[in-house]
Amino acid sequence: MNPEFSDEFCARLRDAFRRTGYDTDGVVGALGLAAHAALGRGEPEAAFRASRDAGELGTLIRLFLLGSKESEADVRAALAPVPLEDAFTTGLLRGKGDEVQAGLDVRPHGDEQGSWWVVSDLDSDALGTEVPTDHVLGVGHASLSLIRATIRRPVGSLLDVGTGNGVQALHASRHAERLTATDLSPRALALASVTFRLNEIDAELLRGEWFAPVARRRFDQIVCNPPFVVGPARVDYTYRDSGLAGDDGSALVVRQLPAFLNEGGVGQLLASWLHIEGEDWGDRVARWLPPGTDAWFVQRDIADPGLYVGTWLRDAGIDPRSPEGRAKAGAWLDWFNEAKVQGIGFGFVTLRRAEVADPTIVCEDLRQAYDDPLGPEAGAWLDRVAWLREHGNELLDTRFRVPPTVLLERVDSPGDEGWETTVRRLHRSDGPGWQHEVDELAEALLAGCRGALPLADLLELLAFAHGGTAGELAETAVPMFRELVRHGMVEPG
């Protein structure tokens, strides 16, 4: 049975959370930074100890964040003015007497501007068993990755496809005037509705598969955390399995999404793609694109099939060593072997409906660690691609400068005459930390990029100093500068 929370119940629950300080700042303040960090690592004992001195807030922390059993009297006091009987009826709580437990996962989640509450199902650890087919996932690593990768610029309308617990739409409420959220799962829509009403977010909720609920509509921005797990065509869990074989689920979203964007609109999603023997992954995903779409595929990881299967079995609460786990793993790995799958790529996709004959399509690896969120970089990437489309034939007449965040690194090796430079590498110290290896001529050319002389004049000076002609040097320099501009490593001066 799907939970049904009335508006009055949501208002009372919100009052209880505000009264006790059950929000992101309140939880960190009650636990302390060290105990809170330990809880994030799956080490709850320090949080249990810290919560004992936190009064009613401590009760809510143990109840909803630590999965503890609490007394009815303590829970009644902490949740006031929520009638405890209604909390059991709605499914918010379960148990009785001195063994009251959370029936749903309700936890604070915030950004730099404030805090929300996200409602989802209890995970397999809290349930003590495998999660059901219609399980609604909490805010996991994939959700957080998409949040950090999403462009946050003001838009009129935003569509969240496969909203789940609604967390993507919560963040979108900061920059979108109108929100529409869809999901195939009735349970996901029920919990997303609670999330939105608990946080006083106005969002249109629609049920249906993929883009069917918004047929013939267009939006300024679309975000999508689809069921991107790849493998046989089956649905064990609606939050992760598309029912389509292989990476067809990701392909479907990439193929259809641009048609639901206004011109110039942007779509962003998490996706997975197969690495097939004898096939380049970039060629594979580029074939998914409809005409007139700028696309940036960023590969963050490549998983070995065996590791991939084990990870997702554990995610659902299935022991890979059990008979059930071995049977599922065997069928999954057989499918990978038959399809000649060597690895599973995972990453972010940014799409823009450009409606041009020569869209920009870039597929690249970004598997190094970096701290900055990818969202601002994705927006800047689209801006730089648009600039190149407008000024791409004028690069030789453009004055460029190297931003102060770009550094030149050298690797020197001992030689017969002392140290010899073997590697010259440009390194952008902000954003995702792009790196480009350059040769001695490129190093000299970039040293002159101070916004004073156009590229053509710099090439003339370089030819005079090192030989050759400016035309010959331009054949190499212009393509290099296109790539450096896309990565923000040189900019118009």
N, C-alpha and C positions, 0 to 999 in steps of 0.2 A: 504494500500500500504506500502510495506517495504521500509525503507530509503535506498538510494543509494548515498554513498559518494565516490567521485573519490579520487584517490591518491593525486592529486593536492589540492583538497579541504581539505583533512586531513592535508596535509603539511601546508597550510595556517592557518588552525585552530590551529594547534600545535604552529605555530609561534606567533599567537595572545595570546595564553595562556602563552607562555614563556615570551613574551614582557611585559605583564601586571602582571606577577607573580601569575597567577591563578594555584597554586599547593598547596599541603598540608601545607607547611611552610608559603607560602604567605597568605593563608586564615587565618591561626591562627595568623599570625603577624598583619594582618589588623583588625581582630575582637578582639584580646586579648583572653587570656585563659578563662576568666569568661564568656564572650559572646559566645565563641565557645562551651564551655561546656553546656551553656543554650540551644543553638541551638540543640545540641545532645539530650537534654531532651524534645525537641519539644516546646521550649519557644523562639520564634524568635525575640521578640521586641528588646532585647539588641543588637542582630546582625544587625538589621535594622539600629539602631542608629549609631553603630560603622562603618557601611559600608558607611555612608554619607561622611566621610572624607577620603575615600580610592580611590577616583578618578575612573579611568577606571576599576580597580580591583573591587572596590565597586559595579560598574554596573554589572559585571559578577557574583559577589556573590549574588546580589539581583535577578538577572535574573535566574540563574541556581540552586542556593541553597535555596532561599527564595520564589521563585515562584512569584516574583513581576512583575508588568507591568512597562516597561520602554519606553522612547521615542526612535523613530527610530534613531535620531541623536546621542544619547548617546550610543546606541547599535552598530551603525555603527562605531563610534570611538573606542569603546572597542574591537570590533572584527576585526579591520583592521590588516592584509590585506585581510580578508575574504569579498568578495562581498556580501552585505546584501541580494541581490536578490537571490543569490545561497543558502544562509542560509534558506530562505523561501522555495525554491524549494525542497531542500533536506529534509525538515521537521524539521531541527534544531530549527527553529523559527516559530511562528504563530502570527497572529494579524497584526496590522498596525498602523501607526501614533504614537500617544503617548501611545498605548496599545500593545506594542510588548512583547510577552511572550515566554518562552522556549517551544519548541515542544517536546523536549527529555530531559531526565535527564542526564546531563554531569557534573560529579563531581570529584574532586581530591580524590585519594585514595593512601595511601602509606604504606611503612614499614620502618624499621630502615635504609635501604639503599637508599631510594629515593621515588619518587612519580610518579603515573600514573594518567590517566583519564579514568573513567569507564562510558560507555554509556548504558543507559537503558531507559525504558518507564517511563513516569510520573506516580506517584502513585495516588490512588483514591482521596486523599486530594487535590492534584494539579489539577486533572481532574474535581473534583466536582461531580463525578459520579462513578458507579461501573466500575472496570477495565474490558477490553475486554478479551475474551477467550485466545487470543495469547499474552497476556501481558507478557513482559519481565521484571522480577523483578530486582530491584537495589541491592546494597550490603547490605543485611539484617543481622540479628543476626545469622541465620543459616549459611550463607556464611562465616561470620567472625569466627564462631565456627570451621568450617571445616578448614579454613586457619590456625588457631592456633593449630589444632589437626594433621596437616599434617607433616610427616617426611620430613625434608629439608636436604637430603644428595645427593651428586652429582649422577646423573643417566644419561644414554645415551638417553633413550626414555621415554616419559611420555604421557599418555592418559587422557584427561579430558572428562568424559562422562556426557552429559547434561550440556554443558558449560554455557548456559544462556548468561549473559552479558560478560563472559570471564574472570571474576576476578580470578578464581582458576588458570587458565593458566598464567595470569600475574605473580602471585607469583611463579608458577612453572618455569617460565623463568629464575629465579635466579639460579636454580640448575639442570635443565634438558637441555641437548644439543638439543633435537628434541621434538617438541610439536605437538600433534594431539588433536583436539577438535571436539566433535560431539554434535549434537542436533537434535531432531525430528522437532523442530519448525523452519520454514524458517525465521521468523522474528528474533528469537534468533540468528541464524547464521549471519543474516545481521548486527545486532547490535554488535555481538562479532567481526565481521570483522572490523567494524569501531573502536572498542576498540583496536584491535591489530594494525591496521594501524596507528591510532592516536599515539600510543606508540612505533611504529617501532618494533613491535614484529613479528617474523616470525613463523607462526603456520599453520599447515594443518587443514583445516575445512572440515568436512564431514557431510552430512545429513543422518539421518536414526534412526531407533528405537533401543534403548538399544545398544547391541554390534554388530548389523548387519553391520554397516559401516566398521568395522575393522575385518571382518570374516577372520579367518586363519592367523591373525597377533598376535604378542606378544610384550609386553612392559616391561620395567624395573619397572615402577611404574604406578599405575592408581589411579586417584582421581575421586570421583563421589558425586555430590550433587543431588540425584535423586528426582523425585516427590514422596515424602515419606508420604504424607497425607493419612491416612487410613479411610476407610468407604465403602460405596456402590461402585460398579464397574461403575463409570461414570467419565467423564472429563469435569469439569466446567472450569478449568484453566490449561493450559498445563504446567505451571511452578510448579504446586504442585500435580496434579492428574495423576496417572499412567494409569487409565482405568481398573485396576485390583482390585478385591475385597479385602478388609481387608488390611493385610500387605504383600500381594503377590508381590507388587512392590519391596519392600526391599528384600524379599526372593529371587526374580529373580536375583537381582544384586549380592547378596552374593553367590548364587548358580553358576552363570555363570562367575563371574569376574576372579577367579583363572585360568581358562582355557586360558585367554588372557595375563597371566603373564609369563615372562621368569622364569626359575627355580631360586628360591630365591627372585623373585620380590615381591613387596609389593603393596597391594591395600588398600585404605582408603575411607570410605564413611560415610555419615549420614544415619541413618535408624530409622524406627519406628517398633514396634512390639506390638501385642495385648497381654494383660493380660486377659486370659480366665479363667473363673471359674473352679477350680479343676486342673489347669495346671500350671507347673512351667515355667516362662518365659525363663529361661536358657535352659531348655530342648527343648522348641519350636524353639529358634533360632539356637541351635546346629544342629537340624535336617536339616537346610537349607544347611549345608556345604558339599561340595564335599570331597572325600577322599584326604589325603595328604595335608591338609591345616591347618597351624597354625592360630588360630583365637583368637582375644581379643575383646569381646563385653563389652562396658562400658556404663552402663545405667546412664544417667544424670538426667532424670526426669520421673515421672509417672503422667499423666494427667487424671483427672476425665472426663468421656465422655461429660458431659454437659459443662464443662469449655472448653474442647477441641473444641467442635462444635462452641461455641460462639466466641472463639479466631479466628478461621479460617474464619468465616463469616465476622467479622470485618476487617480482613486482606484484604479481597476482596472488602471492601467498602460497605458491606451489613449490614443494621441495623437489628440486631436479633429481634427487636420489630416490624418490618414491616411485612405485610402479606407474602411477599416473603421470608423474613428471617425466620419467624415462620414455613412456609411450608418446607423450606430446612432443618431447624433444626429438625423438626418432623420426616422427612424421614430418616435423618441421625441417630437420636437417636433410631428410630424403628429398624434400621439395627443393631446397637450395642446391643440392648436388645435381638434380635433374635439370635445373635451370642454369647450371654452370656459374653459380654465384660465388664470387671470390671475396666479397665484402659488402657491407651495407653502409652507404654514406648517409650522413645526417647534417642538416644545416638550415640556413635561413634563405628565403626567397623574397626579393623585393621586385614588384612589378609595377609598371606605369603604363596606362593607356595613352600612348603617344600619337597613334594614328599617322604614322610617317612610313615612308617606303623603306627607310634604312634604319630600323631600330637598333639600339645598342644592346648586345647580349654578351655578358661577361660571366664566365664560370671560373671560380678560383678558390684555392685552399686558404683557409685561415685557421690553421690548427694550433697555432701558438697561443699561449696564455696572454690575456690582456685584461686590464681593469675597467677601461671606459665602456659604457654601454654602446651598443652598435646602432641604436636608433638615430642619434644625431649624425653619425657617419653615413648611414643609409640616405638620410635627407640631403646631406652635402654631396654624396655620390650622384644622386639624381640631378642636383643643381649643376655639378661639373659636367655631367653628360649633356645636359641641355646647352651649356655654354659651348662645349665642343661642337655640338650640332650646328650652332649658329655661327661660330667663329673658326671652325675646323680648317677652312681654306685660308685663314689669315694668320696661322701660327707664326710664319716667318716675319710678319709685320708686328707681332705682339711683343711687348716688353714684359718679361717674366721676372719673378723674384722667388727665391727659395725661402719658405717660411722659417722663422726662428726655431720652430719645433723639429725641423729636419736636421739631422746630424750626419756627418761623414765619418764612418768607421774604417780603420785600416787594420789588416792583419799582415804582419811582417814576419818573414822567415829568414833564418840566417843563411847567407850565401857566401861566395868566394870573396866578395868585396864588402862584406858587412850585411846589414839588414836590407832585405829586398821586399817590397810590397807585393804580396801575392793576391790579396783580396781588397777591393774597395767597395764599400757597401753604404748606400744611403739608408738611413733609419729614421722613420718618423716616430718621435717619442711620445706623441699623443694618439688618441683614438685606438685603432686596432694594431698600431705599431708596424705599419707596412715596411718592407725592406726591399731594396733593389740593388743588385750588384751592377757596378759601372766600371768602365775602363778608364785609362789615364786621360784620354781625350774628353770623355764625358765629364770627368771630374773638373778639368780645366774649363769646359763650357759652362757648367753649373756654377763655378766660382764667379763667373761674370754676370750671373742672373741676379741683378740688384735693382731691377726696375728702371734702369737708365737707358739701355740700348735695346732695340728690337733684336729678336733672335737672328735675323739675317745678318745684321752687323756683327754680332758675336761670332757667327760662323766665318765671316770674312777674316776677322782677327785671328781665329783659331787656325784657319787655312794658312794665313801668312806665317804664323809661328811654328806650325807643325808640318806644313806641306799639304799637297792636295789642293782641291778646289772647294769653294763653299757649296757648290751644287752637289758634289760627291758626299760631303759631310752631311748635307741636309737630308739625303736619302735615308741615313741612319738616325739622325737627330729628330726629325719630325715624328716618326712612329714612337720613338722613345718618349718624347714630350707629351704625346697623347696619353700614354700610359701613366706618366708621372702626374699629369693634370688630373686624371681620373682618381688617383690615389691621394691627391692633395699634397703632393711633394714638391710641386712648383705651382705658382698661381700667377694670374695676370697682375702686373705691377702697378 
